[in-house]
Amino acid sequence: MARDMYRKLNPTGSEPRDISTVVNGLIEGKSNNTGEFVTTAHTTSSTLYDERIGFNSVILFMPINHDSAAELVDVYFDTFAQGSCVVHYGNHAAVRSYRYIIVG
């Protein structure tokens, strides 16, 4: 999974310029919470692994083509754990591709 990595702050303290850079990035939508997911052909579920997933996370999918958009109505999530969840979808011969964000 390719993922954008934006700057993080040092937990023990940072310089004002570093804080400004990170906060301005957040204002511009750069928040390290995106990823990509592709379904597996001829199955009805796959595990999504991402260290940012937690028990109370909300995951929103964005289809990136027409077939994926048509499938979105059948997509749902369960079995949340620290770092993973199970994604359920329809059984098709072709894979479906999505981008996602994780909140929480």
Steps between C-alpha positions, in 0.01 A plus 500: 500500500651830393426777743585867530701573809471849635716647771433408863579699811744383764290386800742663746475845341561674170611834368229752405596471131449121511163544670394756239602267216299209639192710586502668160522158338194385699309810389586406141367145549835323550418269788659156437165321500464369143567168330405271213306173504438246221250217538597140431324331206262210576482574872258695719739647756859605558689632798612861479827545689597852600672594825272805532182288532363465852195348666299823458626608157271617222618411149359675194555354153523694173459286186752582228311357201145423384496132604628588846229765537229247416639258760519760779141435608604149614814602691504486880756454777519288815745322732691815589828443682809709561652526153235319295137439411309273264346651186199317351392542137329315215653193332621600152753377245652848476670688780371837624729789598445763767677773687411550863538723801512391862352721770549417865 
